[in-house]
Amino acid sequence: MNYLVVKAHRSEFPNPIKLKKGAFIIIGEKYEGPEDWEDWYYCTIPGHEGGWVPRQIIERTEGGGAQALEDYTAMELDVDEGDVLIGARKLNGWVWCRHAAANTEGWVPLENLQPVSE
């Protein structure tokens, strides 16, 4: 699906968490905010201060641990109003998008986007 950016977005996280499938994760707080972003958890891994990970990526293991179900990055995409993006995956109020003109990819809040015909 293609999207038109109706509100600019800038990432506040210059060093996003990156997970490989099967990586051990320490699950922290659940996101609680005014946005409709359900099921995001602040997770940490050895050697990284942490980042937000969607519930769908997390598998809880015996003993209170957790692991990544798939490769994942919390990379957010900086976009400007009027940009056109190609959306690949929607999760919990965010869309993984590709900005073809800038040759970049990352997460963008769904509330900043408007679907457009292909």
C-alpha positions in Angstrom: 0.0 0.0 0.0 1.2 3.5 -0.8 0.9 6.3 1.8 1.1 10.1 1.6 2.8 11.7 4.7 0.3 14.2 6.1 2.4 15.1 9.2 6.2 15.1 9.3 8.0 12.6 11.6 11.5 12.7 13.2 13.0 9.9 15.1 14.0 10.5 18.7 16.2 7.4 18.8 19.4 7.7 16.7 20.6 4.3 17.9 17.7 1.9 17.4 17.6 -1.6 18.9 18.3 -4.4 16.3 17.4 -8.0 17.0 18.3 -11.2 15.3 15.8 -14.1 15.4 16.4 -16.1 18.6 18.2 -13.2 20.4 17.8 -13.1 24.2 15.6 -10.0 25.2 15.0 -8.4 28.6 11.4 -7.1 28.6 10.9 -3.8 30.4 7.9 -1.4 30.6 4.9 -1.6 28.4 4.3 1.7 26.4 1.5 3.7 28.0 0.8 6.9 26.1 -2.0 9.0 24.6 -1.4 7.5 21.1 -3.1 4.3 20.0 0.1 2.3 20.1 -0.8 -0.9 21.9 1.5 -3.7 22.7 5.0 -2.1 22.5 7.5 -3.0 25.2 10.8 -1.3 26.0 13.4 -4.1 25.7 17.1 -4.3 26.2 19.8 -6.7 24.9 23.4 -7.0 26.1 25.5 -4.1 24.8 22.5 -1.8 23.9 20.5 0.6 26.1 17.2 -0.6 24.6 14.3 0.3 22.4 10.6 -0.4 21.6 9.7 -3.8 20.4 6.2 -4.9 19.3 4.6 -7.9 21.2 4.3 -9.9 18.0 8.2 -10.1 17.8 8.6 -11.3 21.4 8.3 -14.9 22.6 8.4 -15.4 26.4 10.5 -18.4 27.5 10.6 -20.5 30.6 12.2 -18.8 33.6 10.9 -15.3 32.7 13.1 -14.7 29.8 12.2 -13.8 26.2 13.6 -14.1 22.7 13.0 -12.5 19.3 10.7 -14.5 17.0 12.2 -12.8 13.9 14.8 -10.2 12.8 13.7 -6.8 13.9 14.9 -3.2 14.0 13.3 -0.2 15.7 14.6 2.2 13.0 12.2 5.0 12.5 12.0 6.8 9.2 12.3 10.6 9.1 9.7 11.9 6.7 8.2 15.3 5.6 4.7 16.2 4.8 4.0 15.4 1.1 6.4 12.4 0.9 5.0 9.3 -0.7 6.0 6.0 1.0 5.5 2.3 0.2 4.1 0.5 3.3 5.1 -3.1 3.9 3.9 -4.0 7.4 1.5 -2.5 9.9 2.0 -3.2 13.6 0.4 -1.6 16.6 -0.2 1.9 15.1 3.1 2.0 13.1 3.9 1.1 9.5 7.2 -0.2 8.1 7.8 2.0 5.0 10.2 2.5 2.2 10.9 6.0 0.9 11.8 5.2 -2.7 13.0 8.7 -3.5 15.4 8.7 -0.5 16.2 5.0 -0.7 15.5 4.6 3.1 13.3 2.4 5.3 11.9 2.5 8.8 8.8 2.8 11.0 6.4 5.7 10.7 3.4 6.3 12.9 0.2 5.4 11.1 -1.5 8.6 12.3 1.0 10.6 10.2 0.0 8.7 7.0 -2.9 8.7 4.6 -3.5 5.7 2.2 -3.3 6.6 -1.5 -4.2 4.5 -4.5 -1.2 2.8 -6.2 
